Amino acid sequence: YAQAQVNVASMHADGLVSPIVWVDVESYRVAPWSTSKTGNKAVLDGVLRGYRAAGLTVGVYSNPHLWNGVVGSARYSLPEWCTAGPMPKATAQTRCTDPSFQGGRAVLAQWTTKAMDFDLTCPGYSTPSALVAYFHKY
């Protein structure tokens, strides 16, 4: 909760506006989540509560493998930004229609190379109203 509050304060101080905040749920070697999925879920619950208390819409960035490794079978039904990792664009496109990892709908899909991350909007999310709901043009 406190982490979300600090982030929201930083966003406001810098004049950043976003219709949605994407919470990254993936394992890291440098700053890993704990080995307790229950504990990790409690942290995630607090972060989500903090953003919602600030009036922000929240989505999650992950994929089934990463999600399960961090928080297990937790379900939130939030919008999803699904990563395919170092796979071809065609694999990322399948993330748009793959089963949800936490009960939400895929809005964005991502694939990576050694040098870059690439994203695409999933079908149905390139309309003017969807773009306004998920993106802010700077």
QUILIN-V560196 format. One record per pair of residues at least 4 apart in sequence whose C-alpha atoms are under 8 Angstrom apart, sorted by the first residue. I is the first residue (numbers start at 1). GAP is how many residues later the second one is. D is the distance in Angstrom with one decimal. If there is no record, write none. Layout:
I:GAP:D + I:GAP:D
This chain:
1:4:6.3 + 1:42:7.8 + 1:44:8.0 + 1:45:4.3 + 1:46:4.6 + 1:47:7.3 + 1:48:6.3 + 1:49:4.4 + 1:50:7.7 + 2:4:6.2 + 2:44:7.9 + 2:45:7.5 + 2:48:7.0 + 3:4:6.2 + 3:44:6.6 + 3:47:7.8 + 4:4:6.0 + 4:43:5.3 + 4:44:7.6 + 4:46:5.1 + 4:47:5.6 + 5:4:6.1 + 5:45:6.0 + 5:46:7.1 + 5:49:7.7 + 6:4:6.2 + 7:4:6.1 + 8:4:6.2 + 8:43:7.4 + 8:46:7.4 + 9:4:6.0 + 10:4:6.2 + 11:4:6.0 + 11:5:4.9 + 11:6:7.2 + 12:4:6.0 + 12:5:7.7 + 17:119:7.0 + 18:116:7.8 + 18:117:6.7 + 18:118:5.7 + 19:37:7.0 + 19:38:6.6 + 19:113:7.6 + 19:114:6.0 + 19:115:5.7 + 19:116:6.3 + 19:117:6.8 + 20:36:6.2 + 20:37:4.7 + 20:38:5.4 + 20:39:6.8 + 20:113:7.6 + 20:114:5.9 + 20:115:7.5 + 21:30:7.8 + 21:35:7.0 + 21:36:6.3 + 21:37:4.9 + 21:38:6.2 + 22:36:5.9 + 22:37:4.7 + 22:38:5.1 + 22:39:6.1 + 22:59:7.9 + 23:35:7.2 + 23:36:6.2 + 23:37:4.8 + 23:38:5.9 + 24:36:6.0 + 24:37:4.8 + 24:38:6.5 + 25:35:6.9 + 25:36:6.0 + 25:37:5.4 + 25:41:7.0 + 25:42:6.2 + 25:45:7.0 + 26:35:7.9 + 26:36:5.9 + 26:40:5.0 + 26:41:6.4 + 26:43:7.9 + 26:44:6.7 + 27:5:5.7 + 27:6:6.4 + 27:39:6.4 + 27:42:7.4 + 27:43:6.6 + 28:4:4.6 + 28:5:7.3 + 33:7:6.6 + 33:37:6.7 + 34:5:7.2 + 34:6:6.4 + 34:36:7.9 + 35:5:8.0 + 35:35:7.7 + 36:4:6.1 + 36:34:8.0 + 37:4:6.0 + 37:32:7.6 + 37:33:5.7 + 37:34:4.5 + 37:35:6.0 + 38:4:6.3 + 38:33:6.8 + 39:4:6.4 + 40:4:6.2 + 40:30:6.5 + 40:31:5.8 + 41:4:6.0 + 41:29:7.9 + 41:30:5.3 + 41:33:7.3 + 42:4:6.3 + 43:4:6.3 + 44:4:6.1 + 45:4:6.1 + 46:4:6.1 + 47:4:6.4 + 48:4:6.2 + 48:10:6.9 + 49:4:6.0 + 50:4:6.5 + 51:4:6.6 + 51:5:5.4 + 51:6:7.3 + 51:7:7.0 + 52:4:5.1 + 52:5:6.4 + 52:6:7.3 + 58:20:6.9 + 58:21:7.4 + 59:19:5.3 + 59:20:4.7 + 59:21:5.7 + 59:22:7.4 + 60:18:6.7 + 60:19:6.4 + 60:20:5.1 + 60:21:6.1 + 61:19:6.0 + 61:20:4.6 + 61:21:5.9 + 61:22:7.3 + 62:4:6.0 + 62:5:5.9 + 62:18:7.5 + 62:19:6.6 + 62:20:5.4 + 62:21:6.0 + 63:4:5.8 + 63:19:5.3 + 63:20:5.8 + 63:21:7.3 + 63:38:6.3 + 64:4:6.0 + 64:36:7.7 + 64:37:4.8 + 65:4:6.2 + 66:4:6.3 + 67:4:5.9 + 67:5:6.4 + 67:6:7.9 + 67:34:6.9 + 68:4:3.9 + 68:5:6.0 + 73:29:7.3 + 74:28:6.4 + 75:26:7.9 + 75:27:4.4 + 75:28:5.7 + 76:26:5.8 + 76:27:6.2 + 76:28:7.1 + 77:25:5.9 + 77:26:4.1 + 77:27:3.9 + 77:28:7.5 + 78:24:7.3 + 78:25:6.9 + 78:26:4.6 + 78:27:7.1 + 79:25:5.0 + 79:26:5.2 + 79:27:6.1 + 79:28:6.3 + 80:20:8.0 + 80:24:6.1 + 80:25:5.8 + 80:26:4.5 + 80:27:5.7 + 80:28:6.7 + 81:25:6.0 + 81:26:5.9 + 81:27:4.5 + 81:28:5.6 + 81:29:7.4 + 82:10:7.9 + 82:13:6.1 + 82:14:7.6 + 82:24:6.6 + 82:26:6.2 + 82:27:4.7 + 82:28:6.2 + 83:9:6.8 + 83:12:7.4 + 83:26:5.6 + 83:27:4.5 + 83:28:6.1 + 84:7:6.5 + 84:8:5.2 + 84:11:7.1 + 84:25:7.3 + 84:26:5.8 + 84:27:5.1 + 84:28:7.6 + 85:25:7.0 + 85:26:5.0 + 85:27:5.3 + 86:25:5.9 + 86:26:4.6 + 86:27:5.6 + 86:28:7.7 + 87:4:6.2 + 87:5:7.2 + 87:24:5.8 + 87:25:6.6 + 87:26:7.7 + 88:4:6.7 + 88:23:6.5 + 88:24:7.9 + 89:4:6.3 + 89:21:7.9 + 89:22:6.0 + 90:4:6.6 + 91:4:6.9 + 91:20:7.8 + 92:4:7.5 + 92:17:5.5 + 92:18:5.6 + 92:19:5.6 + 93:4:7.8 + 93:16:6.5 + 93:27:7.8 + 93:29:7.4 + 94:4:6.0 + 95:11:7.3 + 95:14:6.1 + 96:9:8.0 + 96:10:5.2 + 96:11:7.1 + 96:12:7.1 + 96:13:6.4 + 96:26:5.4 + 96:27:7.4 + 97:9:7.4 + 100:4:5.9 + 100:5:6.5 + 100:6:7.3 + 106:16:6.6 + 107:14:6.0 + 107:15:5.2 + 107:16:8.0 + 107:18:6.3 + 108:11:6.6 + 108:12:5.7 + 108:13:4.6 + 108:14:5.4 + 109:10:5.6 + 109:11:5.4 + 109:12:6.5 + 109:13:6.7 + 110:7:6.9 + 110:8:5.5 + 110:9:4.4 + 110:10:6.5 + 111:6:6.1 + 111:7:5.4 + 111:8:6.6 + 112:4:5.8 + 112:5:4.4 + 112:6:6.0 + 113:4:6.4 + 121:4:5.9 + 121:5:6.3 + 122:4:7.6 + 124:6:7.7 + 125:5:5.1 + 125:6:6.5 + 126:4:6.2 + 126:5:5.9 + 127:4:6.1 + 128:4:6.3 + 129:4:6.3 + 130:4:6.3 + 131:4:5.5 + 132:4:6.7
